Amino acid sequence: MTIHQPPRLATWILKRLGSNIIEDALVGDLFEAYQRRKSPFWYWKEVVVAIGAGACRGVWHHLPVALGAIVTGLFVAATPIWLLINTSAASLSNVPLPVRIQVLTAWLIVFGSALLSGWLVSLLFRAHRAAAVLSLAAAMVVAGTILLSATDLGPLALAGVLLLDALAVVGGGSLTGVRRRSAQA
């Protein structure tokens, strides 16, 4: 029988954001089921559902962790953006950069701060990583919707920015290593 490898990125994300109680058993069960179904889309769907269900359970049981992650993450993400907005236009006008470079720099600051906030929340709330990172990603989408709704972005561009921002948070949260297991004798 040929062994089909499931998508590596999905397994990698599951190991970093999945529930620490059932993680190993779930990865094994999904691997076995993937051998029968052989559909990468099915595997991704199951990984997303498993992470989402575990995060919802984690938020429900550890609401202060989720609230702390949201406050910490939004503060970390907003600080560089606030500095960018409040930098005097006179000091920026002395820098001879094309408009494309200025826009690219602004977007790098926005998404870089989202990535940094996801990474920091993942480090600070390591015991409940999935609940913390995914609640922060949801809060970033809500905050971004409120703040960017007054801009002249179209609905598709707004949805794209919000999706990329949420993916940056989740990506940053996935950068920390897999939880260490205690040695069992």
Phi, psi and omega in degrees: 000134180281134178267123178260125180278129176290164179305124185294321181296320179296317178295320179299314179295319179299320180292334181268329183245358181284170179294133182284349180278315186247013187304305184296317179295321180293317178299318178295317179296318178294324177297314179296317180293327178295329178297328179275322187269322178058030180247114177300324179298316178299316181297314178300317180300315180295321178295315180297317179296317180296316179293316180297315179295317178295321180291318178298318177296318179294319178294318181298318183275341183226060182301320177299327177295314180297317179294319177297321178295320180295312181297313180298311183295317179294323177295314180296320181288326185280334185300309179295326179291318177299317178297321179295317181292320185271001174289135185295139180296331180295322180287329178281334182288342177284346180270113184279082178241144175297156182300322179301318180292321178296318178294317178299319178297317178298316179293323177296323177293317180298307184285330175294321178291327176293317178297315179297318181293321176296319180295315182293318178297321178297323178288317184288327184243048186300324182294332181231051188303311184297315180298318182292311184291317182287328174291324175295317179299318178296319179294324178295322178294316179296312180297318178295322177297316180294314184287322185270354181293336179277353181275175181266022175290140175286170182298324180290318178293321178298314179297321178295317179296315181295320178296315179296324178295315178296320178294326176295319178296312181294321177298317177296321178292336180275352184285337178285156186292172178291144180303141177278137178265145176286145181291128180254130184274000000 
